[in-house]
Amino acid sequence: IEKLLPGIPQVAVFDTSFHQTIPAKNYLYALPYKYYENYRIRRYGFHGTSHKFVAKKACDMCGLDFEKSKVITCHIGNGASVTAILNGKSYDTSMGFTPVDGLIMGTRTGEIDPGALLYIADKENLSTAQINNLINKQSGMQGITDVSSDMRDIEAAAAEGNERALLGLDMYRTRIQRFVGGYAAIMGGVDLIVFTGG
């Protein structure tokens, strides 16, 4: 970048940094604790810059104090996540150790029983690289609908009565509702719900 734009300041912003306030009870997985100690296996979350920005902006627009509010932000689109923001700090988020966890996305599974992946790997003799490709590139809305990973295409197919497109949209909406409801419960209510993204 320095060669392309000499003298222009560069800033690195880590997409996970906003989520570093999540308490251990929400970021740890129920795995042997040694995997957290040895490899830092935990929920990191993503889309942090988006979640923080839209939550603050929405609080300003609604006359709420960001530092004293319960906000749920839904960053939805081809990549999607939901975050619970309690008093200006990320309290929980749907994406996990990787961006695969949480909501259904364009080509990512979202939350899934890991046992189902082990079963598929065993039945189809898939390597970890192949499973990784399955959960990141072949699943989500593309996998359910077999139409597209693009919501515009899926909504058009649903409008024409495509049953799998209708099912995919219903699944997508239900997962968002599940996270919003769960986050409202763990924060003891919600003052504001924000929708943003593609």
Salt bridges, closest charged atoms under 4 A:
ASP101 OD2 - ARG43 NH1 3.31
GLU111 OE2 - ARG178 NH1 2.86
ASP150 OD2 - ARG152 NH2 2.59
